Amino acid sequence: PFRRESAWVMLCFAMLNLFLLVCFWGAGQQVKRYSISPTYYATEYVTDPFKITQHNALCEVEYQADVNNSWMYVDVAVIDSEDRAVIEASADISYYYGVEGGESWSEGSKTVSSVFKLREPGEYRFLLQWQAGTGETPQNVKQAGKTLTITVYQGVVLARYFALCA
């Protein structure tokens, strides 16, 4: 009898977590989208400001570049209105594909994301530095680079914890 009753409790708990996973999947409000041309890649680049309106906002930044058998590495600093670096991170975007022995293969992704927390609402900017190439060593980033799209979201809920519990 205990196993039967506990199975119902576990089933209800799993269903609740799956429901929460579905509810919070993709939660978050888009704050800003940037599209940055490779002509800016040779030097440091500071974006226009984006505004965070929530206290202790969990933010997600999605980086997307149309890399094909190439890579792009971006050092990112989130700077506040007083030009202080609040968060430092990096994004490594690479996508390779081919055919070997009659079998097609691919690895990497054209999109990566990172999550960070900003304690205070306000205006923030990104300070970016790039490297890009097609092999193991960097090339002229203006020639090897692709347009980088950065999308910022606030109010993100990490649904992976609900999936783990389920």
DSSP file (Angstrom, degrees, kcal/mol; ACC not computed):
  #  RESIDUE AA STRUCTURE BP1 BP2  ACC     N-H-->O    O-->H-N    N-H-->O    O-->H-N    TCO  KAPPA ALPHA  PHI   PSI    X-CA   Y-CA   Z-CA
    1    1 A P     >        0   0    0      0, 0.0     4,-2.4     0, 0.0     5,-0.2   0.000 360.0 360.0 360.0 -36.9    0.0    0.0    0.0
    2    2 A F  H  >  +     0   0    0      1,-0.2     4,-2.9     2,-0.2     5,-0.3   0.924 360.0  48.7 -63.5 -43.9    2.9    2.4    0.8
    3    3 A R  H  > S+     0   0    0      1,-0.2     4,-2.0     2,-0.2    -1,-0.2   0.906 111.6  49.5 -62.6 -41.0    4.4    2.0   -2.7
    4    4 A R  H  > S+     0   0    0      2,-0.2     4,-1.3     1,-0.2    -1,-0.2   0.929 115.3  42.5 -65.6 -45.1    1.1    2.6   -4.4
    5    5 A E  H  X S+     0   0    0     -4,-2.4     4,-1.7     1,-0.2    -2,-0.2   0.889 114.3  50.4 -70.2 -39.0    0.3    5.7   -2.4
    6    6 A S  H  X S+     0   0    0     -4,-2.9     4,-2.7    -5,-0.2    -1,-0.2   0.837 104.7  58.7 -68.9 -30.5    3.8    7.1   -2.7
    7    7 A A  H  X S+     0   0    0     -4,-2.0     4,-2.4    -5,-0.3    -1,-0.2   0.892 105.4  49.9 -63.3 -38.5    3.7    6.5   -6.5
    8    8 A W  H  X S+     0   0    0     -4,-1.3     4,-2.4     2,-0.2    -2,-0.2   0.900 110.8  49.1 -66.0 -40.1    0.7    8.8   -6.7
    9    9 A V  H  X S+     0   0    0     -4,-1.7     4,-2.4     2,-0.2    -2,-0.2   0.932 113.2  46.6 -64.1 -45.4    2.5   11.5   -4.6
   10   10 A M  H  X S+     0   0    0     -4,-2.7     4,-2.5     2,-0.2    -2,-0.2   0.890 111.7  51.6 -64.8 -38.8    5.6   11.2   -6.9
   11   11 A L  H  X S+     0   0    0     -4,-2.4     4,-2.5     2,-0.2    -2,-0.2   0.918 110.7  48.0 -63.4 -43.7    3.4   11.3  -10.0
   12   12 A C  H  X S+     0   0    0     -4,-2.4     4,-2.4     2,-0.2    -2,-0.2   0.908 112.2  49.7 -62.6 -42.2    1.6   14.5   -8.8
   13   13 A F  H  X S+     0   0    0     -4,-2.4     4,-2.2     2,-0.2    -2,-0.2   0.912 111.8  48.0 -63.3 -43.6    4.9   16.1   -7.9
   14   14 A A  H  X S+     0   0    0     -4,-2.5     4,-2.4     2,-0.2    -2,-0.2   0.907 111.7  49.7 -64.3 -42.0    6.3   15.3  -11.4
   15   15 A M  H  X S+     0   0    0     -4,-2.5     4,-2.4     2,-0.2    -2,-0.2   0.895 109.5  52.0 -64.5 -40.0    3.2   16.6  -13.1
   16   16 A L  H  X S+     0   0    0     -4,-2.4     4,-2.4     2,-0.2    -2,-0.2   0.925 111.2  47.0 -61.5 -45.0    3.4   19.8  -11.1
   17   17 A N  H  X S+     0   0    0     -4,-2.2     4,-2.3     2,-0.2    -2,-0.2   0.881 111.7  50.1 -66.2 -38.4    7.1   20.3  -12.1
   18   18 A L  H  X S+     0   0    0     -4,-2.4     4,-2.2     2,-0.2    -1,-0.2   0.890 110.0  51.3 -65.8 -38.2    6.3   19.6  -15.8
   19   19 A F  H  X S+     0   0    0     -4,-2.4     4,-2.3     2,-0.2    -2,-0.2   0.927 111.6  46.8 -62.3 -45.2    3.4   22.1  -15.6
   20   20 A L  H  X S+     0   0    0     -4,-2.4     4,-2.3     1,-0.2    -2,-0.2   0.872 109.5  55.1 -65.1 -36.5    5.8   24.8  -14.1
   21   21 A L  H  X S+     0   0    0     -4,-2.3     4,-1.0     1,-0.2    -1,-0.2   0.933 110.4  44.8 -60.3 -46.5    8.4   23.9  -16.8
   22   22 A V  H  < S+     0   0    0     -4,-2.2     3,-0.3     1,-0.2    -2,-0.2   0.894 113.3  51.3 -65.6 -40.4    5.8   24.6  -19.6
   23   23 A C  H  < S+     0   0    0     -4,-2.3    -1,-0.2     1,-0.2    -2,-0.2   0.888 118.2  35.8 -64.7 -39.5    4.6   27.8  -17.9
   24   24 A F  H >< S+     0   0    0     -4,-2.3     3,-2.2    -5,-0.1   133,-0.3   0.459  83.7 120.8 -98.3  -1.0    8.1   29.3  -17.5
   25   25 A W  T 3< S+     0   0    0     -4,-1.0   133,-0.1    -3,-0.3    -4,-0.0  -0.486  91.9   3.5 -64.7 122.1    9.6   28.0  -20.7
   26   26 A G  T 3  S+     0   0    0     -2,-0.3    -1,-0.3   131,-0.2    -2,-0.1   0.610  93.1 157.5  78.0  11.3   10.7   31.0  -22.7
   27   27 A A    <   +     0   0    0     -3,-2.2   130,-0.4   130,-0.3    -1,-0.2  -0.350  24.5  87.9 -66.2 152.0    9.7   33.4  -19.9
   28   28 A G        -     0   0    0    128,-0.2     2,-0.5     2,-0.0   127,-0.2  -0.346  69.9-105.6 130.3 149.4   11.4   36.8  -20.0
   29   29 A Q  E     -A  154   0A   0    125,-3.0   125,-2.4    -2,-0.1     2,-0.3  -0.896  31.2-121.8-107.9 126.5   10.9   40.1  -21.6
   30   30 A Q  E     +A  153   0A   0     -2,-0.5   123,-0.3   123,-0.2     3,-0.1  -0.513  31.1 177.3 -68.0 127.3   13.1   41.2  -24.5
   31   31 A V  E     -     0   0A   0    121,-3.4     2,-0.3     1,-0.4    20,-0.2   0.839  59.1 -12.6 -97.9 -45.1   14.8   44.4  -23.5
   32   32 A K  E     -A  152   0A   0    120,-1.2   120,-3.0    18,-0.1     2,-0.4  -0.993  48.8-152.5-159.7 150.5   17.0   45.2  -26.5
   33   33 A R  E     -A  151   0A   0     -2,-0.3     2,-0.4   118,-0.2   118,-0.2  -0.999  14.5-167.8-130.6 130.3   18.4   43.7  -29.7
   34   34 A Y  E     -A  150   0A   0    116,-3.4   116,-2.2    -2,-0.4     2,-0.5  -0.907  10.0-164.9-115.4 144.0   21.6   44.7  -31.3
   35   35 A S  E     -A  149   0A   0     -2,-0.4     2,-0.5   114,-0.2   114,-0.2  -0.961  16.4-167.0-126.4 112.2   22.9   43.8  -34.8
   36   36 A I  E     -A  148   0A   0    112,-3.4   112,-2.4    -2,-0.5    -2,-0.0  -0.886  11.5-138.6-113.2 123.6   26.6   44.6  -35.0
   37   37 A S    >   -     0   0    0     -2,-0.5     3,-1.8   110,-0.2     4,-0.2  -0.387  23.0-116.6 -75.3 150.7   28.5   44.7  -38.3
   38   38 A P  G >  S+     0   0    0      0, 0.0     3,-1.6     0, 0.0     4,-0.3   0.667 106.1  79.8 -62.0 -15.6   32.0   43.2  -38.7
   39   39 A T  G 3  S+     0   0    0      1,-0.3     3,-0.3     2,-0.1   103,-0.1   0.735  92.4  51.0 -64.7 -19.7   33.3   46.7  -39.5
   40   40 A Y  G X  S+     0   0    0     -3,-1.8     3,-0.8     1,-0.2    -1,-0.3   0.449  86.2  89.4 -92.8  -0.9   33.3   47.4  -35.8
   41   41 A Y  T <   +     0   0    0     -3,-1.6    89,-0.6     1,-0.2    -1,-0.2   0.689  68.8  72.4 -74.7 -18.8   35.2   44.2  -34.8
   42   42 A A  T 3  S+     0   0    0     -3,-0.3     2,-0.2    -4,-0.3    -1,-0.2   0.742 106.4  24.9 -72.1 -22.1   38.8   45.6  -35.1
   43   43 A T  S <  S-     0   0    0     -3,-0.8    87,-0.2     1,-0.1     2,-0.1  -0.746 103.4 -68.0-129.8 177.2   38.5   47.7  -31.9
   44   44 A E        -     0   0    0     -2,-0.2     2,-0.4    85,-0.1    85,-0.2  -0.423  50.9-155.3 -64.0 144.9   36.5   47.8  -28.7
   45   45 A Y  E     -D  128   0B   0     83,-2.2    83,-3.0    -2,-0.1     2,-0.5  -0.991   9.1-160.3-129.7 132.1   32.9   48.5  -29.3
   46   46 A V  E     -D  127   0B   0     -2,-0.4    81,-0.2    81,-0.2     2,-0.0  -0.952  18.1-142.5-112.5 126.9   30.4   50.0  -26.8
   47   47 A T        -     0   0    0     79,-2.2     3,-0.1    -2,-0.5   -13,-0.0  -0.244  27.6 -88.9 -80.0 169.8   26.7   49.5  -27.6
   48   48 A D        -     0   0    0      1,-0.1    78,-0.3    77,-0.1    -1,-0.2  -0.371  62.1 -85.0 -65.6 158.7   23.9   51.9  -27.0
   49   49 A P        -     0   0    0      0, 0.0     2,-0.4     0, 0.0    76,-0.2  -0.335  36.9-157.0 -69.9 150.8   22.3   51.6  -23.6
   50   50 A F  E     -H  124   0C   0     74,-3.1    74,-2.8    -3,-0.1     2,-0.5  -0.954  17.3-128.7-121.5 149.7   19.7   49.0  -22.6
   51   51 A K  E     -H  123   0C   0     -2,-0.4     2,-0.5    72,-0.2    72,-0.2  -0.854  13.6-163.6-108.6 126.9   17.3   49.6  -19.7
   52   52 A I  E     -H  122   0C   0     70,-3.0    70,-2.2    -2,-0.5     7,-0.0  -0.927   6.6-178.0-103.5 127.7   16.7   47.1  -16.9
   53   53 A T        +     0   0    0     -2,-0.5     2,-0.3    68,-0.2    -1,-0.1   0.505  53.7  79.9-105.8  -7.0   13.5   47.9  -14.9
   54   54 A Q  S >  S-     0   0    0     66,-0.1     3,-0.7    68,-0.1     2,-0.3  -0.767  75.1-121.6-106.8 147.6   13.5   45.2  -12.3
   55   55 A H  T 3  S+     0   0    0     -2,-0.3    65,-0.2     1,-0.2    64,-0.2  -0.630  99.4   7.0 -77.4 144.6   15.5   44.8   -9.0
   56   56 A N  T 3  S-     0   0    0     63,-2.1     2,-0.4    -2,-0.3    63,-0.3   0.896  92.4-171.7  48.5  48.1   17.6   41.7   -8.9
   57   57 A A  E <   -B  118   0A   0     61,-1.9    61,-2.6    -3,-0.7     2,-0.7  -0.559  21.3-142.3 -76.9 125.6   16.8   41.0  -12.5
   58   58 A L  E     -B  117   0A   0     -2,-0.4    98,-2.4    59,-0.2    97,-0.6  -0.813  30.5-168.6 -84.2 118.0   17.9   37.6  -13.9
   59   59 A C  E     -BC 116 154A   0     57,-3.5    57,-2.5    -2,-0.7     2,-0.4  -0.812  16.3-157.2-114.9 149.2   18.9   38.5  -17.4
   60   60 A E  E     -BC 115 153A   0     93,-1.8    93,-2.6    -2,-0.3     2,-0.5  -0.985   3.7-161.1-123.9 137.0   19.8   36.3  -20.4
   61   61 A V  E     -BC 114 152A   0     53,-2.8    53,-2.1    -2,-0.4     2,-0.5  -0.979   5.9-160.5-118.4 126.9   21.9   37.4  -23.3
   62   62 A E  E     -BC 113 151A   0     89,-2.7    89,-2.3    -2,-0.5     2,-0.5  -0.929   2.7-162.9-110.2 125.8   21.7   35.5  -26.6
   63   63 A Y  E     +BC 112 150A   0     49,-3.4    49,-2.3    -2,-0.5     2,-0.4  -0.916  11.1 179.5-108.6 131.6   24.5   35.8  -29.1
   64   64 A Q  E     +BC 111 149A   0     85,-2.4    85,-3.1    -2,-0.5     2,-0.3  -0.996   7.2 165.1-137.0 130.8   23.9   34.7  -32.7
   65   65 A A  E     - C   0 148A   0     45,-2.1     2,-2.0    -2,-0.4    83,-0.1  -0.995  41.7-121.5-142.3 144.1   26.3   34.8  -35.7
   66   66 A D        +     0   0    0     81,-0.6     2,-0.4    -2,-0.3    81,-0.1  -0.445  48.5 166.2 -84.4  65.7   26.0   33.1  -39.0
   67   67 A V        -     0   0    0     -2,-2.0     2,-0.4    43,-0.1    -2,-0.1  -0.696  14.6-175.9 -85.0 131.9   29.3   31.2  -38.7
   68   68 A N  S    S-     0   0    0     -2,-0.4    28,-0.2     1,-0.1     3,-0.1  -0.964  77.0 -20.1-130.6 113.6   29.8   28.3  -41.2
   69   69 A N  S    S+     0   0    0     26,-2.0     2,-0.3    -2,-0.4    27,-0.2   0.896 127.2  86.3  51.3  42.4   33.0   26.3  -40.7
   70   70 A S  E     -E   95   0B   0     25,-1.1    25,-1.8     2,-0.0     2,-0.3  -0.915  65.4-135.8-155.0 177.4   34.3   29.2  -38.7
   71   71 A W  E     -EF  94 133B   0     62,-2.9    62,-1.9    -2,-0.3     2,-0.3  -0.937   4.4-159.6-141.9 162.0   34.2   30.6  -35.2
   72   72 A M  E     -EF  93 132B   0     21,-2.8    21,-3.0    -2,-0.3     2,-0.5  -0.979   5.9-165.3-143.7 131.4   33.8   33.9  -33.3
   73   73 A Y  E     -EF  92 131B   0     58,-3.2    58,-1.7    -2,-0.3     2,-0.5  -0.981   9.4-171.6-120.2 127.4   35.0   34.6  -29.8
   74   74 A V  E     -EF  91 130B   0     17,-2.8    17,-2.4    -2,-0.5     2,-0.5  -0.975  15.3-151.9-125.5 123.8   33.6   37.7  -28.0
   75   75 A D  E     -EF  90 129B   0     54,-2.7    54,-1.7    -2,-0.5     2,-0.4  -0.822  25.1-165.9 -87.6 131.1   34.8   39.2  -24.7
   76   76 A V  E     -EF  89 128B   0     13,-3.0    13,-3.0    -2,-0.5     2,-0.4  -0.963  17.1-178.1-126.6 133.9   31.8   40.9  -23.1
   77   77 A A  E     -EF  88 127B   0     50,-1.9    50,-2.6    -2,-0.4     2,-0.6  -1.000  19.6-144.7-126.7 131.0   31.6   43.4  -20.2
   78   78 A V  E     -EF  87 126B   0      9,-2.9     8,-3.5    -2,-0.4     9,-1.2  -0.854  25.1-167.0 -90.6 120.6   28.4   44.8  -18.9
   79   79 A I  E     -EF  85 125B   0     46,-2.8    46,-2.4    -2,-0.6     6,-0.2  -0.883   9.1-139.0-115.1 143.4   29.1   48.3  -17.8
   80   80 A D    >   -     0   0    0      4,-2.2     3,-1.8    -2,-0.4    44,-0.2  -0.137  41.8 -82.3 -88.0-172.8   26.8   50.6  -15.8
   81   81 A S  T 3  S+     0   0    0     42,-0.4    43,-0.1     1,-0.3    -1,-0.1   0.658 129.6  55.6 -68.6 -15.4   26.0   54.3  -16.2
   82   82 A E  T 3  S-     0   0    0      2,-0.1    -1,-0.3     0, 0.0     3,-0.1   0.167 119.0-109.1-100.8  17.6   29.2   55.2  -14.3
   83   83 A D  S <  S+     0   0    0     -3,-1.8     2,-0.4     1,-0.2    -2,-0.1   0.775  71.5 142.5  61.0  31.4   31.4   53.1  -16.8
   84   84 A R        -     0   0    0      0, 0.0    -4,-2.2     0, 0.0     2,-0.6  -0.848  57.0-118.3 -98.7 137.7   32.1   50.4  -14.2
   85   85 A A  E     +E   79   0B   0     -2,-0.4    -6,-0.3    -6,-0.2     3,-0.1  -0.656  35.9 173.0 -74.9 117.2   32.3   46.8  -15.3
   86   86 A V  E     +     0   0B   0     -8,-3.5     2,-0.4    -2,-0.6    -1,-0.2   0.837  67.8  16.2 -92.3 -41.3   29.5   45.0  -13.5
   87   87 A I  E     -E   78   0B   0     -9,-1.2    -9,-2.9    29,-0.0     2,-0.4  -0.993  63.2-164.2-134.9 139.2   29.7   41.6  -15.2
   88   88 A E  E     +E   77   0B   0     -2,-0.4     2,-0.3   -11,-0.2   -11,-0.2  -0.994  26.3 141.4-124.5 135.4   32.4   40.1  -17.4
   89   89 A A  E     -E   76   0B   0    -13,-3.0   -13,-3.0    -2,-0.4     2,-0.3  -0.869  32.7-133.6-152.9-177.9   31.8   37.1  -19.6
   90   90 A S  E     -E   75   0B   0     -2,-0.3     2,-0.4   -15,-0.2   -15,-0.2  -0.977   4.5-148.9-145.5 159.1   32.6   35.6  -23.0
   91   91 A A  E     -E   74   0B   0    -17,-2.4   -17,-2.8    -2,-0.3     2,-0.6  -0.997   4.9-165.7-132.4 128.4   30.8   34.0  -25.8
   92   92 A D  E     -E   73   0B   0     -2,-0.4     2,-0.6   -19,-0.2   -19,-0.2  -0.927  11.6-177.4-116.6 105.1   32.4   31.3  -28.1
   93   93 A I  E     +E   72   0B   0    -21,-3.0   -21,-2.8    -2,-0.6     2,-0.3  -0.905  14.7 151.2-107.7 121.5   30.3   30.8  -31.2
   94   94 A S  E     -EG  71 109B   0     15,-0.8    15,-2.2    -2,-0.6     2,-0.3  -0.993  18.7-178.7-150.6 144.0   31.4   28.1  -33.6
   95   95 A Y  E     +EG  70 108B   0    -25,-1.8   -26,-2.0    -2,-0.3   -25,-1.1  -0.941   7.7 175.1-146.8 122.0   29.7   25.8  -36.1
   96   96 A Y  E     + G   0 107B   0     11,-2.6    11,-2.6    -2,-0.3     2,-0.3  -0.945   3.8 166.6-126.4 146.6   31.5   23.2  -38.3
   97   97 A Y  E     + G   0 106B   0     -2,-0.4     2,-0.3     9,-0.2     9,-0.2  -0.971   8.5 131.4-151.7 163.1   30.0   20.7  -40.7
   98   98 A G  E     - G   0 105B   0      7,-2.0     7,-2.7    -2,-0.3     2,-0.4  -0.982  47.7 -88.0 175.4-170.4   31.2   18.3  -43.4
   99   99 A V  E     + G   0 104B   0     -2,-0.3     2,-0.4     5,-0.2     5,-0.2  -0.998  34.4 176.3-129.0 129.7   31.1   14.8  -44.8
  100  100 A E  E >  S- G   0 103B   0      3,-2.9     3,-1.6    -2,-0.4    -2,-0.0  -0.979  72.1  -9.5-137.1 122.7   33.6   12.2  -43.8
  101  101 A G  T 3  S-     0   0    0     -2,-0.4     3,-0.1     1,-0.3    -1,-0.1   0.807 128.5 -56.2  63.5  29.7   33.5    8.6  -45.0
  102  102 A G  T 3  S+     0   0    0      1,-0.2     2,-0.4     0, 0.0    -1,-0.3   0.376 117.6 109.6  83.7  -5.3   30.1    9.2  -46.6
  103  103 A E  E <   -G  100   0B   0     -3,-1.6    -3,-2.9     0, 0.0     2,-0.3  -0.880  63.4-136.4-105.9 133.3   28.6   10.3  -43.3
  104  104 A S  E     -G   99   0B   0     -2,-0.4     2,-0.3    -5,-0.2    -5,-0.2  -0.636  26.9-179.3 -85.9 147.7   27.6   13.9  -42.7
  105  105 A W  E     -G   98   0B   0     -7,-2.7    -7,-2.0    -2,-0.3     2,-0.3  -0.949  11.6-176.7-141.3 159.7   28.5   15.5  -39.4
  106  106 A S  E     -G   97   0B   0     -2,-0.3     2,-0.3    -9,-0.2    -9,-0.2  -0.980   1.6-177.6-153.8 153.2   28.2   18.8  -37.6
  107  107 A E  E     +G   96   0B   0    -11,-2.6   -11,-2.6    -2,-0.3     2,-0.1  -0.991  45.4  26.1-151.1 153.1   29.3   20.3  -34.3
  108  108 A G  E    S-G   95   0B   0     -2,-0.3     2,-0.3   -13,-0.2   -13,-0.3  -0.429  71.1-100.8  92.2-169.2   28.8   23.6  -32.4
  109  109 A S  E     -G   94   0B   0    -15,-2.2   -15,-0.8    -2,-0.1   -42,-0.1  -0.991   3.8-137.9-154.3 151.3   26.0   26.1  -32.7
  110  110 A K  S    S+     0   0    0     -2,-0.3   -45,-2.1   -17,-0.1     2,-0.4   0.481  94.4  53.9 -87.3  -4.5   25.3   29.4  -34.3
  111  111 A T  E     +B   64   0A   0    -47,-0.2     2,-0.3   -17,-0.1   -47,-0.2  -0.997  59.6 169.6-134.5 132.0   23.7   30.6  -31.1
  112  112 A V  E     -B   63   0A   0    -49,-2.3   -49,-3.4    -2,-0.4     2,-0.3  -0.942  11.2-164.5-132.3 158.7   25.0   30.7  -27.5
  113  113 A S  E     -B   62   0A   0     -2,-0.3     2,-0.3   -51,-0.2   -51,-0.2  -0.963   6.3-162.5-141.3 159.5   23.5   32.3  -24.4
  114  114 A S  E     -B   61   0A   0    -53,-2.1   -53,-2.8    -2,-0.3     2,-0.4  -0.978  11.0-143.6-140.0 153.8   24.6   33.3  -20.9
  115  115 A V  E     +B   60   0A   0     -2,-0.3     2,-0.3   -55,-0.2   -55,-0.2  -0.943  25.0 160.9-120.3 137.9   22.6   34.2  -17.8
  116  116 A F  E     -B   59   0A   0    -57,-2.5   -57,-3.5    -2,-0.4     2,-0.5  -0.958  31.9-119.9-149.4 166.3   23.6   36.8  -15.2
  117  117 A K  E     -B   58   0A   0     -2,-0.3     2,-0.5   -59,-0.2   -59,-0.2  -0.937  13.4-162.7-116.6 130.1   21.9   38.8  -12.4
  118  118 A L  E     -B   57   0A   0    -61,-2.6   -61,-1.9    -2,-0.5   -64,-0.0  -0.958   4.7-162.4-109.7 121.3   21.8   42.6  -12.3
  119  119 A R  S    S+     0   0    0     -2,-0.5   -63,-2.1   -63,-0.3    -1,-0.1   0.858  70.0  46.3 -74.0 -37.1   21.0   43.9   -8.8
  120  120 A E  S    S-     0   0    0    -65,-0.2   -66,-0.1   -64,-0.1   -65,-0.1  -0.855  80.6-121.9-112.4 141.5   19.9   47.4   -9.6
  121  121 A P        +     0   0    0      0, 0.0     2,-0.3     0, 0.0   -68,-0.2  -0.416  61.8  95.5 -69.3 156.5   17.6   48.7  -12.3
  122  122 A G  E    S-H   52   0C   0    -70,-2.2   -70,-3.0    -2,-0.1     2,-0.5  -0.956  74.4 -46.2 154.1-170.5   19.1   51.2  -14.7
  123  123 A E  E     +H   51   0C   0     -2,-0.3   -42,-0.4   -72,-0.2     2,-0.3  -0.814  51.9 177.1 -98.9 134.4   20.9   51.7  -18.0
  124  124 A Y  E     -H   50   0C   0    -74,-2.8   -74,-3.1    -2,-0.5     2,-0.3  -0.897  10.1-161.9-131.0 158.9   23.7   49.3  -19.0
  125  125 A R  E     - F   0  79B   0    -46,-2.4   -46,-2.8    -2,-0.3     2,-0.4  -0.903  19.1-119.3-134.5 164.8   25.8   48.9  -22.0
  126  126 A F  E     - F   0  78B   0    -78,-0.3   -79,-2.2    -2,-0.3     2,-0.5  -0.895  12.4-157.4-105.5 137.7   28.0   46.2  -23.5
  127  127 A L  E     -DF  46  77B   0    -50,-2.6   -50,-1.9    -2,-0.4     2,-0.4  -0.980  25.0-169.7-109.4 120.8   31.7   46.6  -24.1
  128  128 A L  E     -DF  45  76B   0    -83,-3.0   -83,-2.2    -2,-0.5     2,-0.3  -0.882  20.8-179.9-121.5 143.1   32.8   44.1  -26.7
  129  129 A Q  E     - F   0  75B   0    -54,-1.7   -54,-2.7    -2,-0.4     2,-0.3  -0.991  20.5-154.4-136.0 141.2   36.1   42.8  -28.1
  130  130 A W  E     - F   0  74B   0    -89,-0.6     2,-0.3    -2,-0.3   -56,-0.2  -0.752  23.5-179.8-119.5 158.3   36.3   40.1  -30.9
  131  131 A Q  E     + F   0  73B   0    -58,-1.7   -58,-3.2    -2,-0.3     2,-0.3  -0.939  19.4 172.5-140.9 147.3   38.4   37.4  -32.4
  132  132 A A  E     + F   0  72B   0      7,-0.5     7,-2.6    -2,-0.3     2,-0.3  -0.989   6.1 142.2-151.7 155.5   37.2   35.4  -35.4
  133  133 A G  E     - F   0  71B   0    -62,-1.9   -62,-2.9    -2,-0.3    -2,-0.0  -0.981  46.7-121.5-174.0-178.8   38.6   32.8  -37.8
  134  134 A T  S    S+     0   0    0      3,-0.4     2,-0.1    -2,-0.3    -1,-0.1   0.544  93.5  22.1-116.2 -14.9   38.1   29.7  -39.8
  135  135 A G  S    S-     0   0    0      2,-0.6     4,-0.1   -64,-0.1    -2,-0.1  -0.125 111.8 -58.3-123.5-139.4   40.8   27.5  -38.3
  136  136 A E  S    S+     0   0    0     -2,-0.1    -3,-0.0     2,-0.1     0, 0.0   0.651 113.9  59.8 -89.3 -15.1   42.7   27.4  -35.1
  137  137 A T  S    S-     0   0    0      1,-0.0    -2,-0.6     0, 0.0    -3,-0.4  -0.875  89.2-104.7-116.9 147.9   44.2   30.8  -35.4
  138  138 A P        -     0   0    0      0, 0.0    -5,-0.2     0, 0.0     2,-0.2  -0.303  33.1-163.7 -67.1 150.2   42.5   34.2  -35.6
  139  139 A Q        -     0   0    0     -7,-2.6     2,-0.5     1,-0.1    -7,-0.5  -0.576  50.1 -53.3-115.2-176.5   42.3   36.1  -38.9
  140  140 A N    >>  -     0   0    0     -2,-0.2     4,-2.6     1,-0.2     3,-0.9  -0.506  54.6-145.6 -58.7 115.2   41.5   39.6  -39.7
  141  141 A V  H 3> S+     0   0    0     -2,-0.5     4,-1.8     1,-0.3    -1,-0.2   0.764  94.8  60.1 -65.0 -24.9   38.2   39.9  -37.8
  142  142 A K  H 34 S+     0   0    0      2,-0.2    -1,-0.3     1,-0.2    -2,-0.1   0.882 114.1  36.8 -67.3 -35.7   36.7   42.2  -40.4
  143  143 A Q  H <4 S+     0   0    0     -3,-0.9    -2,-0.2     1,-0.1    -1,-0.2   0.886 125.4  37.2 -82.1 -40.5   37.2   39.6  -43.1
  144  144 A A  H  < S+     0   0    0     -4,-2.6   -11,-0.2   -12,-0.1    -3,-0.2   0.691  99.0  96.2 -86.6 -19.4   36.4   36.5  -41.0
  145  145 A G     <  -     0   0    0     -4,-1.8     2,-0.3    -5,-0.3   -73,-0.1  -0.260  55.0-156.1 -76.6 158.8   33.6   37.9  -38.9
  146  146 A K        -     0   0    0   -109,-0.1     2,-0.1  -108,-0.0   -79,-0.1  -0.806  43.1 -73.1-120.7 165.4   29.9   37.7  -39.5
  147  147 A T        -     0   0    0     -2,-0.3   -81,-0.6   -81,-0.1     2,-0.5  -0.417  49.8-143.7 -61.4 130.9   27.2   40.1  -38.2
  148  148 A L  E     -AC  36  65A   0   -112,-2.4  -112,-3.4   -83,-0.1     2,-0.5  -0.871  10.5-161.3-101.8 127.1   26.7   39.5  -34.5
  149  149 A T  E     -AC  35  64A   0    -85,-3.1   -85,-2.4    -2,-0.5     2,-0.5  -0.943   6.2-170.6-109.1 126.1   23.2   39.7  -33.1
  150  150 A I  E     -AC  34  63A   0   -116,-2.2  -116,-3.4    -2,-0.5     2,-0.4  -0.971   0.9-171.7-118.0 126.8   22.9   40.2  -29.4
  151  151 A T  E     -AC  33  62A   0    -89,-2.3   -89,-2.7    -2,-0.5     2,-0.4  -0.978   7.2-156.6-120.9 130.7   19.4   40.0  -27.7
  152  152 A V  E     -AC  32  61A   0   -120,-3.0  -121,-3.4    -2,-0.4  -120,-1.2  -0.902  10.5-176.0-110.4 132.0   18.9   40.9  -24.0
  153  153 A Y  E     -AC  30  60A   0    -93,-2.6   -93,-1.8    -2,-0.4     2,-0.3  -0.941   5.9-162.2-122.5 146.9   16.1   39.6  -21.9
  154  154 A Q  E     +AC  29  59A   0   -125,-2.4  -125,-3.0    -2,-0.3   -95,-0.2  -0.888  69.4  37.2-121.8 159.8   15.1   40.4  -18.3
  155  155 A G  S    S+     0   0    0    -97,-0.6     2,-0.2    -2,-0.3   -96,-0.2   0.807  76.3 170.9  73.4  30.1   12.9   38.5  -15.9
  156  156 A V        -     0   0    0    -98,-2.4     2,-0.5    -3,-0.2    -1,-0.2  -0.496  22.0-154.9 -75.8 140.5   14.2   35.2  -17.1
  157  157 A V        -     0   0    0   -130,-0.4     2,-1.4  -133,-0.3  -130,-0.3  -0.977  18.9-128.6-114.4 128.4   13.2   32.0  -15.1
  158  158 A L    >   -     0   0    0     -2,-0.5     3,-1.2     1,-0.2     4,-0.4  -0.622  26.3-177.5 -80.0  96.2   15.5   29.1  -15.4
  159  159 A A  T >>  +     0   0    0     -2,-1.4     4,-1.7     1,-0.3     3,-0.7   0.630  66.7  84.1 -70.6 -14.7   13.0   26.3  -16.3
  160  160 A R  H 3> S+     0   0    0      1,-0.2     4,-2.1     2,-0.2    -1,-0.3   0.779  83.8  59.8 -62.2 -24.9   15.8   23.7  -16.3
  161  161 A Y  H <> S+     0   0    0     -3,-1.2     4,-2.2     2,-0.2    -1,-0.2   0.872 103.9  49.6 -70.7 -35.2   15.4   23.3  -12.5
  162  162 A F  H <> S+     0   0    0     -3,-0.7     4,-2.3    -4,-0.4    -2,-0.2   0.895 110.8  50.2 -67.1 -39.1   11.7   22.3  -12.9
  163  163 A A  H  < S+     0   0    0     -4,-1.7    -2,-0.2     2,-0.2    -1,-0.2   0.893 109.9  50.8 -64.9 -39.7   12.7   19.8  -15.6
  164  164 A L  H  < S+     0   0    0     -4,-2.1    -2,-0.2     1,-0.2    -1,-0.2   0.921 111.9  46.4 -64.1 -44.7   15.4   18.4  -13.2
  165  165 A C  H  <        0   0    0     -4,-2.2    -2,-0.2     1,-0.3    -1,-0.2   0.881 360.0 360.0 -65.6 -37.7   12.9   18.0  -10.4
  166  166 A A     <        0   0    0     -4,-2.3    -1,-0.3    -5,-0.2    -2,-0.2   0.526 360.0 360.0 -64.9 360.0   10.3   16.4  -12.7
